[in-house]
Amino acid sequence: MKFGGTFYNNFSNATGSKNKDYAKDVLLDEIARLIELDRANVILILKESGYVLPAKATKKQIIDATVRA
């Protein structure tokens, strides 16, 4: 995580400040962390949400599906 503090605090501060670029960066940073820590569950969650991904999806495929979500 490149931002200090918890995801909740960082995202709350970013959305409260109306800085959409900062909020987007915080959110994408958290998604990248989740992909790194538990790729299989991220893929499973996206598939259960209706997104088609291969079982061994690349980070780019996962991020692209997440951005579309």
Buried (B, 14 or more C-beta within 10 A) or exposed (E): EEBEEEBEEBBBBBBEEEEEEBBEBBBEBBBBEBBEEEBEEBBEBBBEEEBEBEEEBEEEBBBBBBEEE
